[in-house]
Amino acid sequence: MSQIRLADVTLGYERHPAVHHVSGLFAQGSATAIVGPNGAGKSTLLKGLMGLLRPLGGAIRLEGLSRRDMAYLPQQAEIDSDFPMTVQDAVLLGFWRRTGAFGAVSRGMAAAAEAALDKVGLEGFARRQIAALSVGQRQRMLFARLLLQDCPVILLDEPFAAVDARTTHDLLGLMRGWRAEGRTLIAVLHDFEQVRRHFPHSLLLARELIAWGETATVLTEAHLAAARAACDRWDEQAPLCPEGGE
């Protein structure tokens, strides 16, 4: 059984905490939405899970997993869409851990990239430059790359931000397929109705943990009000955390 366990985790930047004392468990095969007000630390938590941020306190324990088993899709704003690269080359980065920076791409890999593009609705787009894609098309391309990574754990940071309804519908279909395959999904989302329909579990964050469990018991008016209040009283001038986590 593989799972991700958070033990009193505090995360932040330059020792200034952004997420405080979070404990809980992402079980194998679960689908969890991370929700909360703007500035609640949701993206920070994802970066901690991926190992991009070292905990200021506590520990993130991968049980039966390594970070090679985790695929991560950052926010669109963090991706350079003007980089001169074809759609196929961008998707083939899903094989990065197998090929390295200068590894040869086999015919099988190229065929897998074509198949992934077909699956996300981008048939015939392989030779286009990524700069020529719309926001929705670019997100489809990035989901195709996730398909090639073929990881048991998938982390998504606001995957539907600024994406049209048709693309959102299609990508949610891919995510349902991943759930059916037993993969673990963790996604930062803002649309509560979307969360209620597609994510059985939710983690409500407001720089601190407000609630974590079944979505119906987490997304209550009382919990949402507590999250708003917690963010309102957050002290941006809080003292520095001691150096080093567990």
Biotite code that builds the C-alpha atoms (Angstrom):
import biotite.structure as struc

atoms = struc.array([
    struc.Atom([0.000, 0.000, 0.000], chain_id="A", res_id=1, res_name="MET", atom_name="CA", element="C"),
    struc.Atom([1.447, 3.361, -1.063], chain_id="A", res_id=2, res_name="SER", atom_name="CA", element="C"),
    struc.Atom([0.427, 6.621, 0.578], chain_id="A", res_id=3, res_name="GLN", atom_name="CA", element="C"),
    struc.Atom([1.627, 10.125, 1.409], chain_id="A", res_id=4, res_name="ILE", atom_name="CA", element="C"),
    struc.Atom([1.636, 11.025, 5.078], chain_id="A", res_id=5, res_name="ARG", atom_name="CA", element="C"),
    struc.Atom([1.926, 14.579, 6.403], chain_id="A", res_id=6, res_name="LEU", atom_name="CA", element="C"),
    struc.Atom([3.169, 14.843, 9.977], chain_id="A", res_id=7, res_name="ALA", atom_name="CA", element="C"),
    struc.Atom([2.773, 18.342, 11.458], chain_id="A", res_id=8, res_name="ASP", atom_name="CA", element="C"),
    struc.Atom([4.115, 19.912, 8.250], chain_id="A", res_id=9, res_name="VAL", atom_name="CA", element="C"),
    struc.Atom([4.979, 23.593, 8.056], chain_id="A", res_id=10, res_name="THR", atom_name="CA", element="C"),
    struc.Atom([6.063, 25.036, 4.700], chain_id="A", res_id=11, res_name="LEU", atom_name="CA", element="C"),
    struc.Atom([7.215, 28.463, 3.672], chain_id="A", res_id=12, res_name="GLY", atom_name="CA", element="C"),
    struc.Atom([9.688, 30.666, 1.852], chain_id="A", res_id=13, res_name="TYR", atom_name="CA", element="C"),
    struc.Atom([12.927, 32.004, 3.341], chain_id="A", res_id=14, res_name="GLU", atom_name="CA", element="C"),
    struc.Atom([11.767, 30.577, 6.678], chain_id="A", res_id=15, res_name="ARG", atom_name="CA", element="C"),
    struc.Atom([8.544, 32.604, 6.609], chain_id="A", res_id=16, res_name="HIS", atom_name="CA", element="C"),
    struc.Atom([5.703, 30.090, 7.053], chain_id="A", res_id=17, res_name="PRO", atom_name="CA", element="C"),
    struc.Atom([2.978, 29.888, 4.416], chain_id="A", res_id=18, res_name="ALA", atom_name="CA", element="C"),
    struc.Atom([1.334, 26.659, 5.610], chain_id="A", res_id=19, res_name="VAL", atom_name="CA", element="C"),
    struc.Atom([1.270, 25.698, 9.269], chain_id="A", res_id=20, res_name="HIS", atom_name="CA", element="C"),
    struc.Atom([1.136, 22.338, 11.076], chain_id="A", res_id=21, res_name="HIS", atom_name="CA", element="C"),
    struc.Atom([-0.753, 20.148, 8.587], chain_id="A", res_id=22, res_name="VAL", atom_name="CA", element="C"),
    struc.Atom([-1.188, 16.464, 9.381], chain_id="A", res_id=23, res_name="SER", atom_name="CA", element="C"),
    struc.Atom([-3.086, 13.841, 7.425], chain_id="A", res_id=24, res_name="GLY", atom_name="CA", element="C"),
    struc.Atom([-2.915, 11.108, 4.821], chain_id="A", res_id=25, res_name="LEU", atom_name="CA", element="C"),
    struc.Atom([-3.387, 10.828, 1.052], chain_id="A", res_id=26, res_name="PHE", atom_name="CA", element="C"),
    struc.Atom([-4.332, 7.179, 0.636], chain_id="A", res_id=27, res_name="ALA", atom_name="CA", element="C"),
    struc.Atom([-3.538, 5.125, -2.452], chain_id="A", res_id=28, res_name="GLN", atom_name="CA", element="C"),
    struc.Atom([-6.179, 5.564, -5.135], chain_id="A", res_id=29, res_name="GLY", atom_name="CA", element="C"),
    struc.Atom([-7.836, 8.543, -3.453], chain_id="A", res_id=30, res_name="SER", atom_name="CA", element="C"),
    struc.Atom([-8.943, 11.684, -5.277], chain_id="A", res_id=31, res_name="ALA", atom_name="CA", element="C"),
    struc.Atom([-8.490, 14.774, -3.116], chain_id="A", res_id=32, res_name="THR", atom_name="CA", element="C"),
    struc.Atom([-9.225, 18.402, -3.927], chain_id="A", res_id=33, res_name="ALA", atom_name="CA", element="C"),
    struc.Atom([-7.177, 21.023, -2.088], chain_id="A", res_id=34, res_name="ILE", atom_name="CA", element="C"),
    struc.Atom([-9.426, 24.044, -1.623], chain_id="A", res_id=35, res_name="VAL", atom_name="CA", element="C"),
    struc.Atom([-9.383, 27.305, 0.286], chain_id="A", res_id=36, res_name="GLY", atom_name="CA", element="C"),
    struc.Atom([-9.333, 31.095, -0.085], chain_id="A", res_id=37, res_name="PRO", atom_name="CA", element="C"),
    struc.Atom([-6.807, 32.900, -2.251], chain_id="A", res_id=38, res_name="ASN", atom_name="CA", element="C"),
    struc.Atom([-3.454, 32.971, -0.513], chain_id="A", res_id=39, res_name="GLY", atom_name="CA", element="C"),
    struc.Atom([-4.327, 29.953, 1.619], chain_id="A", res_id=40, res_name="ALA", atom_name="CA", element="C"),
    struc.Atom([-1.126, 28.063, 0.752], chain_id="A", res_id=41, res_name="GLY", atom_name="CA", element="C"),
    struc.Atom([-2.640, 25.504, -1.616], chain_id="A", res_id=42, res_name="LYS", atom_name="CA", element="C"),
    struc.Atom([0.097, 25.705, -4.268], chain_id="A", res_id=43, res_name="SER", atom_name="CA", element="C"),
    struc.Atom([2.728, 25.804, -1.540], chain_id="A", res_id=44, res_name="THR", atom_name="CA", element="C"),
    struc.Atom([1.419, 22.509, -0.193], chain_id="A", res_id=45, res_name="LEU", atom_name="CA", element="C"),
    struc.Atom([1.634, 20.887, -3.637], chain_id="A", res_id=46, res_name="LEU", atom_name="CA", element="C"),
    struc.Atom([5.220, 22.062, -4.019], chain_id="A", res_id=47, res_name="LYS", atom_name="CA", element="C"),
    struc.Atom([6.018, 20.548, -0.666], chain_id="A", res_id=48, res_name="GLY", atom_name="CA", element="C"),
    struc.Atom([4.521, 17.232, -1.709], chain_id="A", res_id=49, res_name="LEU", atom_name="CA", element="C"),
    struc.Atom([6.671, 17.274, -4.856], chain_id="A", res_id=50, res_name="MET", atom_name="CA", element="C"),
    struc.Atom([9.826, 18.031, -2.877], chain_id="A", res_id=51, res_name="GLY", atom_name="CA", element="C"),
    struc.Atom([10.220, 21.476, -4.433], chain_id="A", res_id=52, res_name="LEU", atom_name="CA", element="C"),
    struc.Atom([10.007, 23.002, -0.958], chain_id="A", res_id=53, res_name="LEU", atom_name="CA", element="C"),
    struc.Atom([11.664, 21.529, 2.104], chain_id="A", res_id=54, res_name="ARG", atom_name="CA", element="C"),
    struc.Atom([9.458, 21.565, 5.227], chain_id="A", res_id=55, res_name="PRO", atom_name="CA", element="C"),
    struc.Atom([10.340, 24.185, 7.817], chain_id="A", res_id=56, res_name="LEU", atom_name="CA", element="C"),
    struc.Atom([8.957, 21.753, 10.362], chain_id="A", res_id=57, res_name="GLY", atom_name="CA", element="C"),
    struc.Atom([7.415, 18.314, 10.487], chain_id="A", res_id=58, res_name="GLY", atom_name="CA", element="C"),
    struc.Atom([7.778, 15.782, 7.678], chain_id="A", res_id=59, res_name="ALA", atom_name="CA", element="C"),
    struc.Atom([6.240, 14.609, 4.412], chain_id="A", res_id=60, res_name="ILE", atom_name="CA", element="C"),
    struc.Atom([6.631, 10.850, 4.236], chain_id="A", res_id=61, res_name="ARG", atom_name="CA", element="C"),
    struc.Atom([6.263, 8.890, 1.008], chain_id="A", res_id=62, res_name="LEU", atom_name="CA", element="C"),
    struc.Atom([5.295, 5.370, 2.046], chain_id="A", res_id=63, res_name="GLU", atom_name="CA", element="C"),
    struc.Atom([5.750, 2.813, -0.715], chain_id="A", res_id=64, res_name="GLY", atom_name="CA", element="C"),
    struc.Atom([6.524, 5.646, -3.146], chain_id="A", res_id=65, res_name="LEU", atom_name="CA", element="C"),
    struc.Atom([9.357, 7.811, -4.406], chain_id="A", res_id=66, res_name="SER", atom_name="CA", element="C"),
    struc.Atom([9.070, 11.189, -6.089], chain_id="A", res_id=67, res_name="ARG", atom_name="CA", element="C"),
    struc.Atom([9.766, 9.434, -9.373], chain_id="A", res_id=68, res_name="ARG", atom_name="CA", element="C"),
    struc.Atom([6.260, 8.028, -8.928], chain_id="A", res_id=69, res_name="ASP", atom_name="CA", element="C"),
    struc.Atom([4.728, 11.511, -8.870], chain_id="A", res_id=70, res_name="MET", atom_name="CA", element="C"),
    struc.Atom([3.718, 13.662, -11.846], chain_id="A", res_id=71, res_name="ALA", atom_name="CA", element="C"),
    struc.Atom([3.172, 17.378, -11.302], chain_id="A", res_id=72, res_name="TYR", atom_name="CA", element="C"),
    struc.Atom([1.308, 19.933, -13.399], chain_id="A", res_id=73, res_name="LEU", atom_name="CA", element="C"),
    struc.Atom([2.022, 23.494, -12.155], chain_id="A", res_id=74, res_name="PRO", atom_name="CA", element="C"),
    struc.Atom([-0.159, 26.513, -12.760], chain_id="A", res_id=75, res_name="GLN", atom_name="CA", element="C"),
    struc.Atom([-0.233, 27.795, -16.322], chain_id="A", res_id=76, res_name="GLN", atom_name="CA", element="C"),
    struc.Atom([1.466, 31.019, -15.203], chain_id="A", res_id=77, res_name="ALA", atom_name="CA", element="C"),
    struc.Atom([4.579, 29.019, -14.281], chain_id="A", res_id=78, res_name="GLU", atom_name="CA", element="C"),
    struc.Atom([4.951, 27.535, -17.780], chain_id="A", res_id=79, res_name="ILE", atom_name="CA", element="C"),
    struc.Atom([6.825, 29.384, -20.541], chain_id="A", res_id=80, res_name="ASP", atom_name="CA", element="C"),
    struc.Atom([4.416, 29.083, -23.447], chain_id="A", res_id=81, res_name="SER", atom_name="CA", element="C"),
    struc.Atom([6.693, 31.136, -25.729], chain_id="A", res_id=82, res_name="ASP", atom_name="CA", element="C"),
    struc.Atom([9.578, 28.668, -25.641], chain_id="A", res_id=83, res_name="PHE", atom_name="CA", element="C"),
    struc.Atom([10.345, 27.523, -29.226], chain_id="A", res_id=84, res_name="PRO", atom_name="CA", element="C"),
    struc.Atom([9.217, 23.916, -29.082], chain_id="A", res_id=85, res_name="MET", atom_name="CA", element="C"),
    struc.Atom([6.772, 21.744, -30.980], chain_id="A", res_id=86, res_name="THR", atom_name="CA", element="C"),
    struc.Atom([3.787, 20.178, -29.309], chain_id="A", res_id=87, res_name="VAL", atom_name="CA", element="C"),
    struc.Atom([5.236, 16.708, -29.843], chain_id="A", res_id=88, res_name="GLN", atom_name="CA", element="C"),
    struc.Atom([8.552, 17.677, -28.233], chain_id="A", res_id=89, res_name="ASP", atom_name="CA", element="C"),
    struc.Atom([6.709, 19.141, -25.237], chain_id="A", res_id=90, res_name="ALA", atom_name="CA", element="C"),
    struc.Atom([4.709, 15.944, -24.794], chain_id="A", res_id=91, res_name="VAL", atom_name="CA", element="C"),
    struc.Atom([7.825, 13.785, -25.165], chain_id="A", res_id=92, res_name="LEU", atom_name="CA", element="C"),
    struc.Atom([9.194, 15.474, -22.042], chain_id="A", res_id=93, res_name="LEU", atom_name="CA", element="C"),
    struc.Atom([6.940, 12.997, -20.284], chain_id="A", res_id=94, res_name="GLY", atom_name="CA", element="C"),
    struc.Atom([9.692, 10.451, -21.009], chain_id="A", res_id=95, res_name="PHE", atom_name="CA", element="C"),
    struc.Atom([12.375, 12.713, -19.471], chain_id="A", res_id=96, res_name="TRP", atom_name="CA", element="C"),
    struc.Atom([13.207, 10.330, -16.651], chain_id="A", res_id=97, res_name="ARG", atom_name="CA", element="C"),
    struc.Atom([13.788, 7.544, -19.157], chain_id="A", res_id=98, res_name="ARG", atom_name="CA", element="C"),
    struc.Atom([15.708, 9.485, -21.798], chain_id="A", res_id=99, res_name="THR", atom_name="CA", element="C"),
    struc.Atom([17.460, 12.288, -19.887], chain_id="A", res_id=100, res_name="GLY", atom_name="CA", element="C"),
    struc.Atom([18.348, 15.578, -21.528], chain_id="A", res_id=101, res_name="ALA", atom_name="CA", element="C"),
    struc.Atom([20.110, 14.037, -24.528], chain_id="A", res_id=102, res_name="PHE", atom_name="CA", element="C"),
    struc.Atom([18.570, 10.583, -24.791], chain_id="A", res_id=103, res_name="GLY", atom_name="CA", element="C"),
    struc.Atom([17.266, 9.400, -28.143], chain_id="A", res_id=104, res_name="ALA", atom_name="CA", element="C"),
    struc.Atom([13.536, 9.223, -28.733], chain_id="A", res_id=105, res_name="VAL", atom_name="CA", element="C"),
    struc.Atom([12.510, 5.855, -30.094], chain_id="A", res_id=106, res_name="SER", atom_name="CA", element="C"),
    struc.Atom([9.805, 5.226, -32.658], chain_id="A", res_id=107, res_name="ARG", atom_name="CA", element="C"),
    struc.Atom([7.748, 3.714, -29.888], chain_id="A", res_id=108, res_name="GLY", atom_name="CA", element="C"),
    struc.Atom([8.023, 6.885, -27.827], chain_id="A", res_id=109, res_name="MET", atom_name="CA", element="C"),
    struc.Atom([7.059, 9.056, -30.781], chain_id="A", res_id=110, res_name="ALA", atom_name="CA", element="C"),
    struc.Atom([4.058, 6.807, -31.456], chain_id="A", res_id=111, res_name="ALA", atom_name="CA", element="C"),
    struc.Atom([3.059, 6.995, -27.777], chain_id="A", res_id=112, res_name="ALA", atom_name="CA", element="C"),
    struc.Atom([3.190, 10.798, -27.943], chain_id="A", res_id=113, res_name="ALA", atom_name="CA", element="C"),
    struc.Atom([0.953, 10.793, -31.017], chain_id="A", res_id=114, res_name="GLU", atom_name="CA", element="C"),
    struc.Atom([-1.493, 8.462, -29.270], chain_id="A", res_id=115, res_name="ALA", atom_name="CA", element="C"),
    struc.Atom([-1.541, 10.671, -26.167], chain_id="A", res_id=116, res_name="ALA", atom_name="CA", element="C"),
    struc.Atom([-2.275, 13.737, -28.288], chain_id="A", res_id=117, res_name="LEU", atom_name="CA", element="C"),
    struc.Atom([-5.115, 11.885, -29.965], chain_id="A", res_id=118, res_name="ASP", atom_name="CA", element="C"),
    struc.Atom([-6.506, 10.916, -26.555], chain_id="A", res_id=119, res_name="LYS", atom_name="CA", element="C"),
    struc.Atom([-6.613, 14.521, -25.353], chain_id="A", res_id=120, res_name="VAL", atom_name="CA", element="C"),
    struc.Atom([-8.220, 15.787, -28.558], chain_id="A", res_id=121, res_name="GLY", atom_name="CA", element="C"),
    struc.Atom([-5.105, 17.200, -30.267], chain_id="A", res_id=122, res_name="LEU", atom_name="CA", element="C"),
    struc.Atom([-4.857, 14.894, -33.239], chain_id="A", res_id=123, res_name="GLU", atom_name="CA", element="C"),
    struc.Atom([-2.749, 16.537, -35.937], chain_id="A", res_id=124, res_name="GLY", atom_name="CA", element="C"),
    struc.Atom([-1.157, 19.094, -33.580], chain_id="A", res_id=125, res_name="PHE", atom_name="CA", element="C"),
    struc.Atom([2.234, 17.368, -33.153], chain_id="A", res_id=126, res_name="ALA", atom_name="CA", element="C"),
    struc.Atom([4.221, 19.722, -35.425], chain_id="A", res_id=127, res_name="ARG", atom_name="CA", element="C"),
    struc.Atom([2.699, 22.970, -34.199], chain_id="A", res_id=128, res_name="ARG", atom_name="CA", element="C"),
    struc.Atom([4.646, 25.359, -32.014], chain_id="A", res_id=129, res_name="GLN", atom_name="CA", element="C"),
    struc.Atom([3.372, 25.512, -28.449], chain_id="A", res_id=130, res_name="ILE", atom_name="CA", element="C"),
    struc.Atom([3.242, 29.321, -28.696], chain_id="A", res_id=131, res_name="ALA", atom_name="CA", element="C"),
    struc.Atom([0.474, 28.946, -31.298], chain_id="A", res_id=132, res_name="ALA", atom_name="CA", element="C"),
    struc.Atom([-1.840, 27.036, -28.933], chain_id="A", res_id=133, res_name="LEU", atom_name="CA", element="C"),
    struc.Atom([-4.788, 28.476, -27.077], chain_id="A", res_id=134, res_name="SER", atom_name="CA", element="C"),
    struc.Atom([-4.897, 28.153, -23.292], chain_id="A", res_id=135, res_name="VAL", atom_name="CA", element="C"),
    struc.Atom([-7.212, 25.146, -23.541], chain_id="A", res_id=136, res_name="GLY", atom_name="CA", element="C"),
    struc.Atom([-5.091, 23.451, -26.201], chain_id="A", res_id=137, res_name="GLN", atom_name="CA", element="C"),
    struc.Atom([-1.962, 23.997, -24.128], chain_id="A", res_id=138, res_name="ARG", atom_name="CA", element="C"),
    struc.Atom([-3.598, 22.375, -21.127], chain_id="A", res_id=139, res_name="GLN", atom_name="CA", element="C"),
    struc.Atom([-4.628, 19.399, -23.266], chain_id="A", res_id=140, res_name="ARG", atom_name="CA", element="C"),
    struc.Atom([-1.003, 19.119, -24.379], chain_id="A", res_id=141, res_name="MET", atom_name="CA", element="C"),
    struc.Atom([0.199, 19.085, -20.781], chain_id="A", res_id=142, res_name="LEU", atom_name="CA", element="C"),
    struc.Atom([-2.304, 16.360, -19.904], chain_id="A", res_id=143, res_name="PHE", atom_name="CA", element="C"),
    struc.Atom([-0.890, 14.348, -22.821], chain_id="A", res_id=144, res_name="ALA", atom_name="CA", element="C"),
    struc.Atom([2.532, 14.704, -21.227], chain_id="A", res_id=145, res_name="ARG", atom_name="CA", element="C"),
    struc.Atom([1.095, 13.408, -17.942], chain_id="A", res_id=146, res_name="LEU", atom_name="CA", element="C"),
    struc.Atom([-0.190, 10.368, -19.835], chain_id="A", res_id=147, res_name="LEU", atom_name="CA", element="C"),
    struc.Atom([3.355, 9.563, -20.944], chain_id="A", res_id=148, res_name="LEU", atom_name="CA", element="C"),
    struc.Atom([4.728, 10.010, -17.434], chain_id="A", res_id=149, res_name="GLN", atom_name="CA", element="C"),
    struc.Atom([2.393, 7.200, -16.376], chain_id="A", res_id=150, res_name="ASP", atom_name="CA", element="C"),
    struc.Atom([2.807, 7.882, -12.650], chain_id="A", res_id=151, res_name="CYS", atom_name="CA", element="C"),
    struc.Atom([0.700, 6.376, -9.856], chain_id="A", res_id=152, res_name="PRO", atom_name="CA", element="C"),
    struc.Atom([0.386, 9.805, -8.180], chain_id="A", res_id=153, res_name="VAL", atom_name="CA", element="C"),
    struc.Atom([-0.713, 12.914, -10.113], chain_id="A", res_id=154, res_name="ILE", atom_name="CA", element="C"),
    struc.Atom([-0.641, 16.443, -8.669], chain_id="A", res_id=155, res_name="LEU", atom_name="CA", element="C"),
    struc.Atom([-2.487, 19.225, -10.497], chain_id="A", res_id=156, res_name="LEU", atom_name="CA", element="C"),
    struc.Atom([-2.360, 22.912, -9.617], chain_id="A", res_id=157, res_name="ASP", atom_name="CA", element="C"),
    struc.Atom([-5.472, 24.726, -10.853], chain_id="A", res_id=158, res_name="GLU", atom_name="CA", element="C"),
    struc.Atom([-5.757, 22.550, -13.985], chain_id="A", res_id=159, res_name="PRO", atom_name="CA", element="C"),
    struc.Atom([-8.912, 24.286, -15.234], chain_id="A", res_id=160, res_name="PHE", atom_name="CA", element="C"),
    struc.Atom([-7.988, 27.939, -14.661], chain_id="A", res_id=161, res_name="ALA", atom_name="CA", element="C"),
    struc.Atom([-8.891, 30.013, -17.757], chain_id="A", res_id=162, res_name="ALA", atom_name="CA", element="C"),
    struc.Atom([-9.809, 26.818, -19.636], chain_id="A", res_id=163, res_name="VAL", atom_name="CA", element="C"),
    struc.Atom([-13.022, 26.584, -21.673], chain_id="A", res_id=164, res_name="ASP", atom_name="CA", element="C"),
    struc.Atom([-15.918, 24.370, -20.593], chain_id="A", res_id=165, res_name="ALA", atom_name="CA", element="C"),
    struc.Atom([-15.397, 21.767, -23.336], chain_id="A", res_id=166, res_name="ARG", atom_name="CA", element="C"),
    struc.Atom([-11.739, 21.297, -22.427], chain_id="A", res_id=167, res_name="THR", atom_name="CA", element="C"),
    struc.Atom([-12.617, 21.082, -18.733], chain_id="A", res_id=168, res_name="THR", atom_name="CA", element="C"),
    struc.Atom([-15.200, 18.393, -19.495], chain_id="A", res_id=169, res_name="HIS", atom_name="CA", element="C"),
    struc.Atom([-12.732, 16.363, -21.554], chain_id="A", res_id=170, res_name="ASP", atom_name="CA", element="C"),
    struc.Atom([-9.915, 16.628, -19.019], chain_id="A", res_id=171, res_name="LEU", atom_name="CA", element="C"),
    struc.Atom([-12.234, 15.640, -16.180], chain_id="A", res_id=172, res_name="LEU", atom_name="CA", element="C"),
    struc.Atom([-12.972, 12.539, -18.254], chain_id="A", res_id=173, res_name="GLY", atom_name="CA", element="C"),
    struc.Atom([-9.257, 11.726, -18.331], chain_id="A", res_id=174, res_name="LEU", atom_name="CA", element="C"),
    struc.Atom([-9.094, 12.180, -14.580], chain_id="A", res_id=175, res_name="MET", atom_name="CA", element="C"),
    struc.Atom([-11.999, 9.780, -14.093], chain_id="A", res_id=176, res_name="ARG", atom_name="CA", element="C"),
    struc.Atom([-10.013, 7.268, -16.121], chain_id="A", res_id=177, res_name="GLY", atom_name="CA", element="C"),
    struc.Atom([-6.992, 7.741, -13.852], chain_id="A", res_id=178, res_name="TRP", atom_name="CA", element="C"),
    struc.Atom([-9.171, 7.171, -10.810], chain_id="A", res_id=179, res_name="ARG", atom_name="CA", element="C"),
    struc.Atom([-10.552, 3.982, -12.353], chain_id="A", res_id=180, res_name="ALA", atom_name="CA", element="C"),
    struc.Atom([-6.949, 2.804, -12.804], chain_id="A", res_id=181, res_name="GLU", atom_name="CA", element="C"),
    struc.Atom([-6.289, 3.291, -9.097], chain_id="A", res_id=182, res_name="GLY", atom_name="CA", element="C"),
    struc.Atom([-4.022, 6.319, -9.393], chain_id="A", res_id=183, res_name="ARG", atom_name="CA", element="C"),
    struc.Atom([-3.893, 8.888, -6.599], chain_id="A", res_id=184, res_name="THR", atom_name="CA", element="C"),
    struc.Atom([-5.094, 12.353, -7.638], chain_id="A", res_id=185, res_name="LEU", atom_name="CA", element="C"),
    struc.Atom([-4.419, 15.558, -5.716], chain_id="A", res_id=186, res_name="ILE", atom_name="CA", element="C"),
    struc.Atom([-5.662, 18.777, -7.309], chain_id="A", res_id=187, res_name="ALA", atom_name="CA", element="C"),
    struc.Atom([-5.889, 22.423, -6.300], chain_id="A", res_id=188, res_name="VAL", atom_name="CA", element="C"),
    struc.Atom([-9.349, 23.591, -7.369], chain_id="A", res_id=189, res_name="LEU", atom_name="CA", element="C"),
    struc.Atom([-11.644, 26.579, -6.860], chain_id="A", res_id=190, res_name="HIS", atom_name="CA", element="C"),
    struc.Atom([-14.996, 25.386, -8.219], chain_id="A", res_id=191, res_name="ASP", atom_name="CA", element="C"),
    struc.Atom([-16.758, 23.797, -5.239], chain_id="A", res_id=192, res_name="PHE", atom_name="CA", element="C"),
    struc.Atom([-19.488, 22.267, -7.399], chain_id="A", res_id=193, res_name="GLU", atom_name="CA", element="C"),
    struc.Atom([-16.821, 20.615, -9.522], chain_id="A", res_id=194, res_name="GLN", atom_name="CA", element="C"),
    struc.Atom([-15.162, 19.336, -6.356], chain_id="A", res_id=195, res_name="VAL", atom_name="CA", element="C"),
    struc.Atom([-18.420, 17.925, -5.012], chain_id="A", res_id=196, res_name="ARG", atom_name="CA", element="C"),
    struc.Atom([-19.125, 16.104, -8.270], chain_id="A", res_id=197, res_name="ARG", atom_name="CA", element="C"),
    struc.Atom([-15.697, 14.680, -9.012], chain_id="A", res_id=198, res_name="HIS", atom_name="CA", element="C"),
    struc.Atom([-13.582, 14.518, -5.832], chain_id="A", res_id=199, res_name="PHE", atom_name="CA", element="C"),
    struc.Atom([-14.688, 12.250, -2.977], chain_id="A", res_id=200, res_name="PRO", atom_name="CA", element="C"),
    struc.Atom([-12.183, 13.845, -0.584], chain_id="A", res_id=201, res_name="HIS", atom_name="CA", element="C"),
    struc.Atom([-11.216, 17.436, 0.125], chain_id="A", res_id=202, res_name="SER", atom_name="CA", element="C"),
    struc.Atom([-8.559, 19.251, 2.132], chain_id="A", res_id=203, res_name="LEU", atom_name="CA", element="C"),
    struc.Atom([-9.671, 22.737, 3.177], chain_id="A", res_id=204, res_name="LEU", atom_name="CA", element="C"),
    struc.Atom([-6.679, 24.953, 3.820], chain_id="A", res_id=205, res_name="LEU", atom_name="CA", element="C"),
    struc.Atom([-6.340, 28.498, 5.124], chain_id="A", res_id=206, res_name="ALA", atom_name="CA", element="C"),
    struc.Atom([-2.622, 28.607, 5.913], chain_id="A", res_id=207, res_name="ARG", atom_name="CA", element="C"),
    struc.Atom([-3.612, 26.007, 8.505], chain_id="A", res_id=208, res_name="GLU", atom_name="CA", element="C"),
    struc.Atom([-5.716, 22.893, 8.166], chain_id="A", res_id=209, res_name="LEU", atom_name="CA", element="C"),
    struc.Atom([-9.431, 23.615, 8.572], chain_id="A", res_id=210, res_name="ILE", atom_name="CA", element="C"),
    struc.Atom([-10.816, 20.211, 7.589], chain_id="A", res_id=211, res_name="ALA", atom_name="CA", element="C"),
    struc.Atom([-9.730, 17.087, 5.693], chain_id="A", res_id=212, res_name="TRP", atom_name="CA", element="C"),
    struc.Atom([-11.943, 14.152, 4.835], chain_id="A", res_id=213, res_name="GLY", atom_name="CA", element="C"),
    struc.Atom([-14.999, 13.294, 2.764], chain_id="A", res_id=214, res_name="GLU", atom_name="CA", element="C"),
    struc.Atom([-15.969, 16.251, 0.622], chain_id="A", res_id=215, res_name="THR", atom_name="CA", element="C"),
    struc.Atom([-19.533, 16.405, 1.944], chain_id="A", res_id=216, res_name="ALA", atom_name="CA", element="C"),
    struc.Atom([-18.257, 16.830, 5.494], chain_id="A", res_id=217, res_name="THR", atom_name="CA", element="C"),
    struc.Atom([-15.489, 19.285, 4.575], chain_id="A", res_id=218, res_name="VAL", atom_name="CA", element="C"),
    struc.Atom([-17.298, 21.778, 2.327], chain_id="A", res_id=219, res_name="LEU", atom_name="CA", element="C"),
    struc.Atom([-19.793, 22.998, 4.901], chain_id="A", res_id=220, res_name="THR", atom_name="CA", element="C"),
    struc.Atom([-20.731, 26.612, 5.497], chain_id="A", res_id=221, res_name="GLU", atom_name="CA", element="C"),
    struc.Atom([-19.164, 26.469, 8.955], chain_id="A", res_id=222, res_name="ALA", atom_name="CA", element="C"),
    struc.Atom([-15.840, 25.186, 7.641], chain_id="A", res_id=223, res_name="HIS", atom_name="CA", element="C"),
    struc.Atom([-15.770, 27.677, 4.761], chain_id="A", res_id=224, res_name="LEU", atom_name="CA", element="C"),
    struc.Atom([-16.476, 30.544, 7.150], chain_id="A", res_id=225, res_name="ALA", atom_name="CA", element="C"),
    struc.Atom([-13.672, 29.319, 9.420], chain_id="A", res_id=226, res_name="ALA", atom_name="CA", element="C"),
    struc.Atom([-11.298, 29.246, 6.436], chain_id="A", res_id=227, res_name="ALA", atom_name="CA", element="C"),
    struc.Atom([-12.135, 32.827, 5.482], chain_id="A", res_id=228, res_name="ARG", atom_name="CA", element="C"),
    struc.Atom([-11.668, 33.974, 9.067], chain_id="A", res_id=229, res_name="ALA", atom_name="CA", element="C"),
    struc.Atom([-8.335, 32.179, 9.378], chain_id="A", res_id=230, res_name="ALA", atom_name="CA", element="C"),
    struc.Atom([-6.976, 33.902, 6.267], chain_id="A", res_id=231, res_name="CYS", atom_name="CA", element="C"),
    struc.Atom([-8.268, 37.285, 7.461], chain_id="A", res_id=232, res_name="ASP", atom_name="CA", element="C"),
    struc.Atom([-6.349, 37.040, 10.727], chain_id="A", res_id=233, res_name="ARG", atom_name="CA", element="C"),
    struc.Atom([-3.126, 35.700, 9.195], chain_id="A", res_id=234, res_name="TRP", atom_name="CA", element="C"),
    struc.Atom([-0.052, 37.649, 10.289], chain_id="A", res_id=235, res_name="ASP", atom_name="CA", element="C"),
    struc.Atom([2.297, 38.204, 7.354], chain_id="A", res_id=236, res_name="GLU", atom_name="CA", element="C"),
    struc.Atom([4.905, 39.444, 9.845], chain_id="A", res_id=237, res_name="GLN", atom_name="CA", element="C"),
    struc.Atom([4.918, 36.213, 11.843], chain_id="A", res_id=238, res_name="ALA", atom_name="CA", element="C"),
    struc.Atom([8.329, 35.270, 13.296], chain_id="A", res_id=239, res_name="PRO", atom_name="CA", element="C"),
    struc.Atom([10.728, 33.178, 11.244], chain_id="A", res_id=240, res_name="LEU", atom_name="CA", element="C"),
    struc.Atom([10.560, 29.419, 11.713], chain_id="A", res_id=241, res_name="CYS", atom_name="CA", element="C"),
    struc.Atom([13.644, 27.588, 13.030], chain_id="A", res_id=242, res_name="PRO", atom_name="CA", element="C"),
    struc.Atom([15.846, 26.285, 10.248], chain_id="A", res_id=243, res_name="GLU", atom_name="CA", element="C"),
    struc.Atom([15.325, 22.748, 8.953], chain_id="A", res_id=244, res_name="GLY", atom_name="CA", element="C"),
    struc.Atom([12.467, 20.274, 9.079], chain_id="A", res_id=245, res_name="GLY", atom_name="CA", element="C"),
    struc.Atom([12.476, 16.731, 10.314], chain_id="A", res_id=246, res_name="GLU", atom_name="CA", element="C"),
])
